[in-house]
Amino acid sequence: MLRASEPCKFIFGIPSNRHSVVVDPDAVAMVRFSDGNPLHDVVRGPGGDGSSAVDLSGLTDGPIMASISVTDTAGNTAAGTGDTSTKDTTADASPTASVTINDGDGFINAGERSAVGFTIVGVDPDAVAMVRFSDGSMNAAIYTSSRMLFRLGTRNEAPQAVTKVNYAGVPAIAVFSSTFIGLVCCVINYVFPGKVFGLLLSSTWSIALLVYLVIAFSQLRLRHKLEAAGAEIPFKMWLFPWLTWFVIIIILSVLAYMFFSPAYSTHGMGHGIGYCCLVMALAFSLLSIPSHI
């Protein structure tokens, strides 16, 4: 059988669906490959004994027939023994694979929800199919994220462009932006299946650590400003500033570990997130330390 990974290679002289060419020393061979359509035929030769490769990407999927004819120096011709193989470069031949939910009336009620039948057709005998059922929750996520983005824009915490609405009063730019991000996430999930959720968890915790790091540096700066202004601080941080510095060092160590550890890397993206957070953390550390510390 010829698979999708080998449509351009048809090797002679190798067992398992392959061919050997054996002719007399004074003869040459012509080999013809056909999928049943003469317009697609591929002819190779003249040649003698040995192995060779041929490009069969132009032949249609299905049975492939190889025939051989030989001619010696005296002009005598003869037909040799041919062979056959099957070209299969798709997971499902015509008709294409499809799935049907066996709900009858187009609805899944409470009595059917725990055992919903479905039918798969059009899958090749040597292939397997995966079926995914979805409730369309991404639509709800797009609605929620676009409204949040719009609200952030009205509070000057996001670009003002996201606050623009169309003639129907819909924040179109916010919706399109959220949809685009959702599509990008879908593509990432397709390219790196099963790894996006772990990446999101890693990035979420990285951002959370970065937020606490900013809080710690803010405490260093604002505490000294309040004390210099003579303001009364009703609740003071214990062991200030040493405990605050200890927390900062711990957070920076965790971010550095996430950057260098392979466990938090998803095809390089985890390292990218860790690198960004580490750079931002170091930037905050340089900009936020009081001048007299």
Phi and psi in degrees as GROMACS dihedral restraints (atoms count N, CA, C in turn):
[ dihedral_restraints ]
;  ai    aj    ak    al  type     phi  dphi    fc
    3     4     5     6     1   -98.2    20    10
    4     5     6     7     1   119.9    20    10
    6     7     8     9     1   -95.8    20    10
    7     8     9    10     1   175.4    20    10
    9    10    11    12     1   -62.7    20    10
   10    11    12    13     1   -28.9    20    10
   12    13    14    15     1   -77.0    20    10
   13    14    15    16     1    -8.1    20    10
   15    16    17    18     1  -136.3    20    10
   16    17    18    19     1    40.3    20    10
   18    19    20    21     1   -69.7    20    10
   19    20    21    22     1   -17.7    20    10
   21    22    23    24     1  -107.4    20    10
   22    23    24    25     1    12.2    20    10
   24    25    26    27     1  -132.6    20    10
   25    26    27    28     1   120.1    20    10
   27    28    29    30     1  -130.4    20    10
   28    29    30    31     1    97.7    20    10
   30    31    32    33     1   -92.3    20    10
   31    32    33    34     1   135.3    20    10
   33    34    35    36     1   -96.7    20    10
   34    35    36    37     1   149.1    20    10
   36    37    38    39     1    85.1    20    10
   37    38    39    40     1     7.8    20    10
   39    40    41    42     1  -120.0    20    10
   40    41    42    43     1   133.5    20    10
   42    43    44    45     1   -63.9    20    10
   43    44    45    46     1   175.0    20    10
   45    46    47    48     1    66.6    20    10
   46    47    48    49     1    86.4    20    10
   48    49    50    51     1    65.0    20    10
   49    50    51    52     1    20.8    20    10
   51    52    53    54     1  -118.4    20    10
   52    53    54    55     1   176.5    20    10
   54    55    56    57     1  -128.3    20    10
   55    56    57    58     1   151.8    20    10
   57    58    59    60     1  -115.2    20    10
   58    59    60    61     1   140.5    20    10
   60    61    62    63     1  -111.5    20    10
   61    62    63    64     1   115.4    20    10
   63    64    65    66     1  -129.1    20    10
   64    65    66    67     1   114.7    20    10
   66    67    68    69     1  -132.2    20    10
   67    68    69    70     1   167.5    20    10
   69    70    71    72     1   -63.9    20    10
   70    71    72    73     1   155.1    20    10
   72    73    74    75     1   -60.1    20    10
   73    74    75    76     1   -29.7    20    10
   75    76    77    78     1   -97.2    20    10
   76    77    78    79     1    14.9    20    10
   78    79    80    81     1  -120.8    20    10
   79    80    81    82     1   157.4    20    10
   81    82    83    84     1  -124.0    20    10
   82    83    84    85     1   154.5    20    10
   84    85    86    87     1  -118.4    20    10
   85    86    87    88     1   145.5    20    10
   87    88    89    90     1  -117.1    20    10
   88    89    90    91     1   128.4    20    10
   90    91    92    93     1  -115.3    20    10
   91    92    93    94     1   132.8    20    10
   93    94    95    96     1  -119.5    20    10
   94    95    96    97     1   130.7    20    10
   96    97    98    99     1  -110.9    20    10
   97    98    99   100     1   134.2    20    10
   99   100   101   102     1  -142.2    20    10
  100   101   102   103     1   142.7    20    10
  102   103   104   105     1  -103.3    20    10
  103   104   105   106     1    12.1    20    10
  105   106   107   108     1   103.9    20    10
  106   107   108   109     1   -15.3    20    10
  108   109   110   111     1  -107.8    20    10
  109   110   111   112     1   112.1    20    10
  111   112   113   114     1   -56.2    20    10
  112   113   114   115     1   -27.8    20    10
  114   115   116   117     1   -68.2    20    10
  115   116   117   118     1   -19.9    20    10
  117   118   119   120     1   -95.2    20    10
  118   119   120   121     1    -6.4    20    10
  120   121   122   123     1   -54.8    20    10
  121   122   123   124     1   142.6    20    10
  123   124   125   126     1  -118.8    20    10
  124   125   126   127     1   124.8    20    10
  126   127   128   129     1  -117.0    20    10
  127   128   129   130     1   133.3    20    10
  129   130   131   132     1  -129.2    20    10
  130   131   132   133     1   139.4    20    10
  132   133   134   135     1   141.7    20    10
  133   134   135   136     1  -177.5    20    10
  135   136   137   138     1   -73.8    20    10
  136   137   138   139     1   155.0    20    10
  138   139   140   141     1  -159.4    20    10
  139   140   141   142     1   169.2    20    10
  141   142   143   144     1  -112.0    20    10
  142   143   144   145     1  -157.0    20    10
  144   145   146   147     1   -59.3    20    10
  145   146   147   148     1   149.7    20    10
  147   148   149   150     1   135.9    20    10
  148   149   150   151     1  -176.5    20    10
  150   151   152   153     1  -106.1    20    10
  151   152   153   154     1   151.5    20    10
  153   154   155   156     1  -153.5    20    10
  154   155   156   157     1   173.8    20    10
  156   157   158   159     1  -132.1    20    10
  157   158   159   160     1   149.4    20    10
  159   160   161   162     1  -142.3    20    10
  160   161   162   163     1   147.3    20    10
  162   163   164   165     1   -87.4    20    10
  163   164   165   166     1   112.6    20    10
  165   166   167   168     1  -111.1    20    10
  166   167   168   169     1    20.6    20    10
  168   169   170   171     1   -66.3    20    10
  169   170   171   172     1   -20.3    20    10
  171   172   173   174     1   -83.3    20    10
  172   173   174   175     1    -8.2    20    10
  174   175   176   177     1   -85.8    20    10
  175   176   177   178     1   148.4    20    10
  177   178   179   180     1   -74.5    20    10
  178   179   180   181     1   145.4    20    10
  180   181   182   183     1   -56.6    20    10
  181   182   183   184     1   140.9    20    10
  183   184   185   186     1   133.2    20    10
  184   185   186   187     1  -161.7    20    10
  186   187   188   189     1   -63.2    20    10
  187   188   189   190     1   134.1    20    10
  189   190   191   192     1  -116.9    20    10
  190   191   192   193     1   125.5    20    10
  192   193   194   195     1  -107.2    20    10
  193   194   195   196     1   133.3    20    10
  195   196   197   198     1  -114.5    20    10
  196   197   198   199     1   123.8    20    10
  198   199   200   201     1  -121.4    20    10
  199   200   201   202     1   154.2    20    10
  201   202   203   204     1  -135.2    20    10
  202   203   204   205     1   138.8    20    10
  204   205   206   207     1  -130.9    20    10
  205   206   207   208     1   141.7    20    10
  207   208   209   210     1  -122.1    20    10
  208   209   210   211     1   150.7    20    10
  210   211   212   213     1  -136.1    20    10
  211   212   213   214     1   126.9    20    10
  213   214   215   216     1   -95.0    20    10
  214   215   216   217     1  -179.9    20    10
  216   217   218   219     1   -67.0    20    10
  217   218   219   220     1   -20.8    20    10
  219   220   221   222     1   -84.3    20    10
  220   221   222   223     1    -3.4    20    10
  222   223   224   225     1    91.3    20    10
  223   224   225   226     1     5.0    20    10
  225   226   227   228     1   -75.9    20    10
  226   227   228   229     1   141.3    20    10
  228   229   230   231     1  -122.5    20    10
  229   230   231   232     1   152.5    20    10
  231   232   233   234     1  -156.5    20    10
  232   233   234   235     1   155.1    20    10
  234   235   236   237     1   -98.5    20    10
  235   236   237   238     1   132.5    20    10
  237   238   239   240     1   -93.4    20    10
  238   239   240   241     1  -171.8    20    10
  240   241   242   243     1   -87.2    20    10
  241   242   243   244     1   123.8    20    10
  243   244   245   246     1   -89.4    20    10
  244   245   246   247     1  -168.9    20    10
  246   247   248   249     1  -155.2    20    10
  247   248   249   250     1   169.2    20    10
  249   250   251   252     1  -134.6    20    10
  250   251   252   253     1   156.5    20    10
  252   253   254   255     1  -150.9    20    10
  253   254   255   256     1   174.6    20    10
  255   256   257   258     1  -120.6    20    10
  256   257   258   259     1   125.2    20    10
  258   259   260   261     1   -91.5    20    10
  259   260   261   262     1   122.1    20    10
  261   262   263   264     1  -138.1    20    10
  262   263   264   265     1    99.5    20    10
  264   265   266   267     1  -112.2    20    10
  265   266   267   268     1     6.2    20    10
  267   268   269   270     1  -127.6    20    10
  268   269   270   271     1   150.8    20    10
  270   271   272   273     1   -71.7    20    10
  271   272   273   274     1   -26.5    20    10
  273   274   275   276     1  -141.3    20    10
  274   275   276   277     1   120.5    20    10
  276   277   278   279     1   -80.2    20    10
  277   278   279   280     1   174.7    20    10
  279   280   281   282     1   -65.6    20    10
  280   281   282   283     1   135.4    20    10
  282   283   284   285     1   -73.5    20    10
  283   284   285   286     1   153.4    20    10
  285   286   287   288     1   -65.7    20    10
  286   287   288   289     1   158.0    20    10
  288   289   290   291     1   -65.0    20    10
  289   290   291   292     1   144.9    20    10
  291   292   293   294     1  -149.0    20    10
  292   293   294   295     1   158.0    20    10
  294   295   296   297     1  -129.1    20    10
  295   296   297   298     1   141.1    20    10
  297   298   299   300     1  -128.5    20    10
  298   299   300   301     1   129.6    20    10
  300   301   302   303     1   -80.9    20    10
  301   302   303   304     1   125.4    20    10
  303   304   305   306     1   -86.1    20    10
  304   305   306   307     1    65.6    20    10
  306   307   308   309     1   -98.7    20    10
  307   308   309   310     1   -11.9    20    10
  309   310   311   312     1    76.2    20    10
  310   311   312   313     1   -63.6    20    10
  312   313   314   315     1  -102.8    20    10
  313   314   315   316     1     5.6    20    10
  315   316   317   318     1    83.8    20    10
  316   317   318   319     1     6.4    20    10
  318   319   320   321     1  -130.3    20    10
  319   320   321   322     1   150.1    20    10
  321   322   323   324     1  -114.9    20    10
  322   323   324   325     1   108.9    20    10
  324   325   326   327     1   -90.3    20    10
  325   326   327   328     1  -178.5    20    10
  327   328   329   330     1   -61.8    20    10
  328   329   330   331     1   -33.7    20    10
  330   331   332   333     1   -76.2    20    10
  331   332   333   334     1   -18.7    20    10
  333   334   335   336     1  -101.4    20    10
  334   335   336   337     1   -14.3    20    10
  336   337   338   339     1   -63.2    20    10
  337   338   339   340     1   -26.7    20    10
  339   340   341   342     1   -88.9    20    10
  340   341   342   343     1    -7.8    20    10
  342   343   344   345     1  -150.4    20    10
  343   344   345   346     1    72.1    20    10
  345   346   347   348     1   -91.1    20    10
  346   347   348   349     1   121.8    20    10
  348   349   350   351     1   -83.0    20    10
  349   350   351   352     1   152.6    20    10
  351   352   353   354     1  -149.6    20    10
  352   353   354   355     1   156.3    20    10
  354   355   356   357     1  -126.1    20    10
  355   356   357   358     1   133.5    20    10
  357   358   359   360     1  -111.2    20    10
  358   359   360   361     1   133.3    20    10
  360   361   362   363     1  -136.6    20    10
  361   362   363   364     1   158.4    20    10
  363   364   365   366     1    85.3    20    10
  364   365   366   367     1    14.7    20    10
  366   367   368   369     1   -97.1    20    10
  367   368   369   370     1   133.6    20    10
  369   370   371   372     1   -57.5    20    10
  370   371   372   373     1   150.9    20    10
  372   373   374   375     1   -59.8    20    10
  373   374   375   376     1   -28.9    20    10
  375   376   377   378     1   -95.6    20    10
  376   377   378   379     1    12.7    20    10
  378   379   380   381     1  -118.1    20    10
  379   380   381   382     1   161.5    20    10
  381   382   383   384     1  -124.7    20    10
  382   383   384   385     1   153.0    20    10
  384   385   386   387     1  -119.4    20    10
  385   386   387   388     1   144.8    20    10
  387   388   389   390     1  -114.4    20    10
  388   389   390   391     1   130.3    20    10
  390   391   392   393     1  -114.8    20    10
  391   392   393   394     1   130.6    20    10
  393   394   395   396     1  -116.5    20    10
  394   395   396   397     1   131.4    20    10
  396   397   398   399     1  -109.4    20    10
  397   398   399   400     1   132.2    20    10
  399   400   401   402     1  -132.7    20    10
  400   401   402   403     1   147.3    20    10
  402   403   404   405     1   -97.9    20    10
  403   404   405   406     1     9.6    20    10
  405   406   407   408     1    70.0    20    10
  406   407   408   409     1    30.0    20    10
  408   409   410   411     1   -64.3    20    10
  409   410   411   412     1   -17.8    20    10
  411   412   413   414     1   -63.5    20    10
  412   413   414   415     1   -32.6    20    10
  414   415   416   417     1   -60.8    20    10
  415   416   417   418     1   -42.6    20    10
  417   418   419   420     1   -65.7    20    10
  418   419   420   421     1   -37.2    20    10
  420   421   422   423     1   -65.7    20    10
  421   422   423   424     1   -39.4    20    10
  423   424   425   426     1   -65.0    20    10
  424   425   426   427     1   -42.5    20    10
  426   427   428   429     1   -60.3    20    10
  427   428   429   430     1   -48.2    20    10
  429   430   431   432     1   -64.8    20    10
  430   431   432   433     1   -48.2    20    10
  432   433   434   435     1   -66.2    20    10
  433   434   435   436     1   -36.9    20    10
  435   436   437   438     1   -67.2    20    10
  436   437   438   439     1   -38.3    20    10
  438   439   440   441     1   -68.5    20    10
  439   440   441   442     1   -38.4    20    10
  441   442   443   444     1   -64.6    20    10
  442   443   444   445     1   -41.7    20    10
  444   445   446   447     1   -64.0    20    10
  445   446   447   448     1   -40.7    20    10
  447   448   449   450     1   -61.6    20    10
  448   449   450   451     1   -44.0    20    10
  450   451   452   453     1   -65.2    20    10
  451   452   453   454     1   -38.8    20    10
  453   454   455   456     1   -63.0    20    10
  454   455   456   457     1   -36.1    20    10
  456   457   458   459     1   -65.8    20    10
  457   458   459   460     1   -38.8    20    10
  459   460   461   462     1   -67.9    20    10
  460   461   462   463     1   -20.5    20    10
  462   463   464   465     1   -98.0    20    10
  463   464   465   466     1    11.6    20    10
  465   466   467   468     1    60.7    20    10
  466   467   468   469     1    29.5    20    10
  468   469   470   471     1  -109.7    20    10
  469   470   471   472     1     7.5    20    10
  471   472   473   474     1  -150.4    20    10
  472   473   474   475     1   162.6    20    10
  474   475   476   477     1   -53.5    20    10
  475   476   477   478     1   139.4    20    10
  477   478   479   480     1   -64.9    20    10
  478   479   480   481     1   -17.9    20    10
  480   481   482   483     1   -61.5    20    10
  481   482   483   484     1   -29.8    20    10
  483   484   485   486     1   -73.2    20    10
  484   485   486   487     1    -8.6    20    10
  486   487   488   489     1   -90.2    20    10
  487   488   489   490     1    -6.1    20    10
  489   490   491   492     1   -74.0    20    10
  490   491   492   493     1   137.3    20    10
  492   493   494   495     1  -117.1    20    10
  493   494   495   496     1   155.3    20    10
  495   496   497   498     1   -88.4    20    10
  496   497   498   499     1  -169.6    20    10
  498   499   500   501     1   -64.5    20    10
  499   500   501   502     1   -21.8    20    10
  501   502   503   504     1   -92.4    20    10
  502   503   504   505     1     3.2    20    10
  504   505   506   507     1    81.8    20    10
  505   506   507   508     1    15.9    20    10
  507   508   509   510     1   -96.2    20    10
  508   509   510   511     1   131.6    20    10
  510   511   512   513     1   -72.6    20    10
  511   512   513   514     1    81.0    20    10
  513   514   515   516     1   -60.9    20    10
  514   515   516   517     1   -43.1    20    10
  516   517   518   519     1   -64.1    20    10
  517   518   519   520     1   -40.1    20    10
  519   520   521   522     1   -64.6    20    10
  520   521   522   523     1   -40.5    20    10
  522   523   524   525     1   -66.1    20    10
  523   524   525   526     1   -46.6    20    10
  525   526   527   528     1   -63.2    20    10
  526   527   528   529     1   -38.9    20    10
  528   529   530   531     1   -64.0    20    10
  529   530   531   532     1   -44.5    20    10
  531   532   533   534     1   -65.2    20    10
  532   533   534   535     1   -39.9    20    10
  534   535   536   537     1   -64.5    20    10
  535   536   537   538     1   -41.6    20    10
  537   538   539   540     1   -62.2    20    10
  538   539   540   541     1   -45.0    20    10
  540   541   542   543     1   -62.3    20    10
  541   542   543   544     1   -39.4    20    10
  543   544   545   546     1   -63.0    20    10
  544   545   546   547     1   -40.0    20    10
  546   547   548   549     1   -66.5    20    10
  547   548   549   550     1   -39.2    20    10
  549   550   551   552     1   -61.2    20    10
  550   551   552   553     1   -41.8    20    10
  552   553   554   555     1   -64.0    20    10
  553   554   555   556     1   -37.8    20    10
  555   556   557   558     1   -63.0    20    10
  556   557   558   559     1   -41.8    20    10
  558   559   560   561     1   -64.2    20    10
  559   560   561   562     1   -43.0    20    10
  561   562   563   564     1   -62.3    20    10
  562   563   564   565     1   -41.6    20    10
  564   565   566   567     1   -64.0    20    10
  565   566   567   568     1   -33.8    20    10
  567   568   569   570     1   -71.3    20    10
  568   569   570   571     1   -41.3    20    10
  570   571   572   573     1   -72.4    20    10
  571   572   573   574     1   -38.2    20    10
  573   574   575   576     1  -121.3    20    10
  574   575   576   577     1    72.1    20    10
  576   577   578   579     1   -62.5    20    10
  577   578   579   580     1   136.1    20    10
  579   580   581   582     1    79.1    20    10
  580   581   582   583     1     2.8    20    10
  582   583   584   585     1  -116.7    20    10
  583   584   585   586     1   -11.5    20    10
  585   586   587   588     1   -67.7    20    10
  586   587   588   589     1   -40.6    20    10
  588   589   590   591     1   -61.3    20    10
  589   590   591   592     1   -44.2    20    10
  591   592   593   594     1   -63.0    20    10
  592   593   594   595     1   -37.2    20    10
  594   595   596   597     1   -64.2    20    10
  595   596   597   598     1   -42.7    20    10
  597   598   599   600     1   -64.1    20    10
  598   599   600   601     1   -40.0    20    10
  600   601   602   603     1   -62.2    20    10
  601   602   603   604     1   -44.9    20    10
  603   604   605   606     1   -61.3    20    10
  604   605   606   607     1   -45.4    20    10
  606   607   608   609     1   -66.8    20    10
  607   608   609   610     1   -37.2    20    10
  609   610   611   612     1   -62.3    20    10
  610   611   612   613     1   -46.7    20    10
  612   613   614   615     1   -67.7    20    10
  613   614   615   616     1   -33.6    20    10
  615   616   617   618     1   -62.3    20    10
  616   617   618   619     1   -44.9    20    10
  618   619   620   621     1   -65.5    20    10
  619   620   621   622     1   -38.9    20    10
  621   622   623   624     1   -62.2    20    10
  622   623   624   625     1   -43.3    20    10
  624   625   626   627     1   -63.2    20    10
  625   626   627   628     1   -39.0    20    10
  627   628   629   630     1   -63.7    20    10
  628   629   630   631     1   -39.2    20    10
  630   631   632   633     1   -61.7    20    10
  631   632   633   634     1   -46.2    20    10
  633   634   635   636     1   -65.5    20    10
  634   635   636   637     1   -31.4    20    10
  636   637   638   639     1   -66.2    20    10
  637   638   639   640     1   -42.8    20    10
  639   640   641   642     1   -62.2    20    10
  640   641   642   643     1   -39.6    20    10
  642   643   644   645     1   -61.2    20    10
  643   644   645   646     1   -42.8    20    10
  645   646   647   648     1   -64.1    20    10
  646   647   648   649     1   -44.0    20    10
  648   649   650   651     1   -67.0    20    10
  649   650   651   652     1   -36.7    20    10
  651   652   653   654     1   -62.5    20    10
  652   653   654   655     1   -37.4    20    10
  654   655   656   657     1   -63.3    20    10
  655   656   657   658     1   -40.2    20    10
  657   658   659   660     1   -60.9    20    10
  658   659   660   661     1   -47.5    20    10
  660   661   662   663     1   -71.1    20    10
  661   662   663   664     1   -48.5    20    10
  663   664   665   666     1   -69.9    20    10
  664   665   666   667     1   -33.9    20    10
  666   667   668   669     1   -60.8    20    10
  667   668   669   670     1   -44.7    20    10
  669   670   671   672     1   -68.9    20    10
  670   671   672   673     1   -36.3    20    10
  672   673   674   675     1   -64.8    20    10
  673   674   675   676     1   -43.5    20    10
  675   676   677   678     1   -64.1    20    10
  676   677   678   679     1   -42.9    20    10
  678   679   680   681     1   -66.8    20    10
  679   680   681   682     1   -37.5    20    10
  681   682   683   684     1   -67.8    20    10
  682   683   684   685     1   -30.3    20    10
  684   685   686   687     1   -83.7    20    10
  685   686   687   688     1    -4.0    20    10
  687   688   689   690     1    76.0    20    10
  688   689   690   691     1    17.7    20    10
  690   691   692   693     1   -75.0    20    10
  691   692   693   694     1   147.6    20    10
  693   694   695   696     1   -84.2    20    10
  694   695   696   697     1   130.0    20    10
  696   697   698   699     1  -106.9    20    10
  697   698   699   700     1   106.9    20    10
  699   700   701   702     1   -65.8    20    10
  700   701   702   703     1   -33.4    20    10
  702   703   704   705     1  -132.9    20    10
  703   704   705   706     1   113.7    20    10
  705   706   707   708     1  -101.7    20    10
  706   707   708   709     1   147.9    20    10
  708   709   710   711     1   -67.2    20    10
  709   710   711   712     1   134.5    20    10
  711   712   713   714     1   -65.4    20    10
  712   713   714   715     1   143.8    20    10
  714   715   716   717     1    51.5    20    10
  715   716   717   718     1    35.4    20    10
  717   718   719   720     1   -71.6    20    10
  718   719   720   721     1   138.3    20    10
  720   721   722   723     1   -95.2    20    10
  721   722   723   724     1     4.9    20    10
  723   724   725   726     1   -67.3    20    10
  724   725   726   727     1   -41.2    20    10
  726   727   728   729     1   -66.8    20    10
  727   728   729   730     1   -35.7    20    10
  729   730   731   732     1   -64.5    20    10
  730   731   732   733     1   -44.0    20    10
  732   733   734   735     1   -63.2    20    10
  733   734   735   736     1   -36.3    20    10
  735   736   737   738     1   -62.4    20    10
  736   737   738   739     1   -43.8    20    10
  738   739   740   741     1   -62.5    20    10
  739   740   741   742     1   -41.7    20    10
  741   742   743   744     1   -61.2    20    10
  742   743   744   745     1   -43.6    20    10
  744   745   746   747     1   -64.1    20    10
  745   746   747   748     1   -41.3    20    10
  747   748   749   750     1   -62.7    20    10
  748   749   750   751     1   -45.4    20    10
  750   751   752   753     1   -64.4    20    10
  751   752   753   754     1   -43.7    20    10
  753   754   755   756     1   -62.0    20    10
  754   755   756   757     1   -35.9    20    10
  756   757   758   759     1   -66.4    20    10
  757   758   759   760     1   -41.2    20    10
  759   760   761   762     1   -64.6    20    10
  760   761   762   763     1   -44.2    20    10
  762   763   764   765     1   -62.9    20    10
  763   764   765   766     1   -39.1    20    10
  765   766   767   768     1   -65.8    20    10
  766   767   768   769     1   -38.6    20    10
  768   769   770   771     1   -63.9    20    10
  769   770   771   772     1   -41.4    20    10
  771   772   773   774     1   -63.6    20    10
  772   773   774   775     1   -31.8    20    10
  774   775   776   777     1   -71.1    20    10
  775   776   777   778     1   -41.6    20    10
  777   778   779   780     1   -92.0    20    10
  778   779   780   781     1   -17.8    20    10
  780   781   782   783     1   -80.3    20    10
  781   782   783   784     1   129.0    20    10
  783   784   785   786     1   -64.2    20    10
  784   785   786   787     1   -22.6    20    10
  786   787   788   789     1   -64.4    20    10
  787   788   789   790     1   -23.3    20    10
  789   790   791   792     1  -105.7    20    10
  790   791   792   793     1    18.4    20    10
  792   793   794   795     1  -109.1    20    10
  793   794   795   796     1   128.0    20    10
  795   796   797   798     1  -120.3    20    10
  796   797   798   799     1    89.8    20    10
  798   799   800   801     1    54.4    20    10
  799   800   801   802     1    39.1    20    10
  801   802   803   804     1    91.8    20    10
  802   803   804   805     1   -18.5    20    10
  804   805   806   807     1   -71.8    20    10
  805   806   807   808     1   -36.8    20    10
  807   808   809   810     1   -62.9    20    10
  808   809   810   811     1   -40.7    20    10
  810   811   812   813     1   -64.1    20    10
  811   812   813   814     1   -37.3    20    10
  813   814   815   816     1   -62.8    20    10
  814   815   816   817     1   -42.8    20    10
  816   817   818   819     1   -65.3    20    10
  817   818   819   820     1   -45.4    20    10
  819   820   821   822     1   -62.3    20    10
  820   821   822   823     1   -38.9    20    10
  822   823   824   825     1   -63.9    20    10
  823   824   825   826     1   -46.2    20    10
  825   826   827   828     1   -60.8    20    10
  826   827   828   829     1   -45.7    20    10
  828   829   830   831     1   -64.2    20    10
  829   830   831   832     1   -39.4    20    10
  831   832   833   834     1   -66.7    20    10
  832   833   834   835     1   -42.3    20    10
  834   835   836   837     1   -63.4    20    10
  835   836   837   838     1   -43.7    20    10
  837   838   839   840     1   -63.5    20    10
  838   839   840   841     1   -39.3    20    10
  840   841   842   843     1   -64.0    20    10
  841   842   843   844     1   -44.1    20    10
  843   844   845   846     1   -65.6    20    10
  844   845   846   847     1   -35.3    20    10
  846   847   848   849     1   -63.8    20    10
  847   848   849   850     1   -44.2    20    10
  849   850   851   852     1   -62.8    20    10
  850   851   852   853     1   -37.4    20    10
  852   853   854   855     1   -65.6    20    10
  853   854   855   856     1   -34.3    20    10
  855   856   857   858     1   -77.6    20    10
  856   857   858   859     1   -32.9    20    10
  858   859   860   861     1   -88.9    20    10
  859   860   861   862     1   -20.8    20    10
  861   862   863   864     1  -104.5    20    10
  862   863   864   865     1   -11.0    20    10
  864   865   866   867     1   -72.6    20    10
  865   866   867   868     1   129.0    20    10
  867   868   869   870     1   -58.5    20    10
  868   869   870   871     1   147.7    20    10
  870   871   872   873     1   -65.9    20    10
  871   872   873   874     1   -25.2    20    10
  873   874   875   876     1   -95.2    20    10
  874   875   876   877     1     8.2    20    10
